[in-house]
Structure formats: structure tokens, C-alpha cells
Amino acid sequence: MPEPLFTIPLWADLLGVGLGGIQGAMFASGFQGQRRLDWLGVAIIGVMIGMGGGLIRDLLLGQPPATLQSNWYLLAAGGAALLGMLLAGVFQRVNTVIVVLDAVVIGMFGAFGTSKALGLGIPPIPAVFIGVCAAVGGSVLRDVLVGLPVAIMHVGSLYAVAAGAGCAFIVVAHELGMGITLAAVIGIAVTAVIRVLSVVFDVSLPEQRRLYRRKVAAETSAIRLPPPADT
């Protein structure tokens, strides 16, 4: 197993896990009726979001999952989720905080995934792919766990695209000679800015059916209709 040229600092990894746990609690606090969650349910969602991206990243890299090599990861994710649940009422009144927190979490997981992949000698394009998978992995596991449509598969503000832009910046900057650590920090900022702006200005990718309709319209316009019959 190759030794990585870049190691994610434990404090940084735990910070990402903790922020993911709080984000999970924010998400869980929105459930009502039969979907309401107890403390255990909130903690599980916090763990899924906080640790899911790192687990997917390390599995793709063929590395022992870092989140299972220390007691602190589970404690950070579960504790942050419970803290987020207790403060959910406060955070829900400040929607901007939730949006920015979500953007930062995406950026951190994407940057950590791409940086670790590059440190292990993974080629640039697969490194971006691993980073994006790490960025969106927690939310995918969350949606599957609670039986919701997977968010990144549907029309909405840029999510995976924002992560992809940040991860791509890290790869390009590293190829140009920038240190991985500095590139990762800037990559987090790139992802966060794109994500926040997409939410503020309601930017999303085109719907598939719109592209299909354009194609049908173009094909239909090329069909020559027979002239109307004389009456």
C-alpha cells in the first residue's frame, strides 16, 4: 500500500466531520409528522453526513477508512449532531448560516478527497472524481437512509458541480506547482462561493426534458409537411 505524500490533519478532518454532523441535525430538524426523529435518529444522520464522505473516499482509494481509525470521528459526528439539534431553532432563524455551512462542508470533503488522492499518486481526472464523490457521498447516504429522492440527481442549485469546480481547481493548481495544502484551502473557497451564489441566484443545470424538447422541436421543424389539399 503506497504511503501518501499528503496527510489530512486530524483537526481538519474532525472539523469537517463536526460541521457535517451539525448540518445533518439541521436537515433532521425539518422532519414533521411520522418522519420526526428522536435523538438517536438525529445522531445517525449526523454520522452519515459527517463520516460518509470520508468512508467513500477511502474505499475508492483502497485505504483503511480514516474515520474508523480513531475514536474521535464518531464522537465528533454524533456530538455535533446532538448539539445541532439543540440549537436547531436558533440556526433555522438564520437561513444564511445553513447555506454557508452546507457550502463549506461540501468544499472541505471535496478538497480532502482530491488532496488525498493526489497525495497517493492518483491521476488528475480520477482525483477530481474521488473528491466529488467524497463531497456528495454523505448526502447520498443520508437520502437513501431516510428514503428520500437522492438530491444530486434532481434539479436544484449547484451541488456536485460546485464540488467539481473546487476539486478541479486543486488539481490544476497542483499541476502548476502550488502546494496541495494551499490549493485545498482555495479549492474549499471556490466550492463554497459557487454553491452559495447558486442558491442566492437560483442557478441550476437545465432539465433533461428541456433538452429533449429542443431536440424534438428541431427534428420536427425539419419535416416538410404536404401542402393543404385544394377544396
Secondary structure, DSSP 8 states (H G I E B T S, - for coil): ----S----HHHHHHHHHHHHHHHHHHHTT--GGG---HHHHHHHHHHHHHHHHHHHHHHHT---GGGSSHHHHHHHHHHHHHHHHTHHHHHT-HHHHHHHHHHHHHHHHHHHHHHHHHTT--HHHHHHHHHHHHHHHHHHHHHHTT---GGGSS-B-SHHHHHHHHHHHHHHHHTT--HHHHHHHHHHHHHHHHHHHHHTT-B---HHHHHHHHHHHHHHTS--------
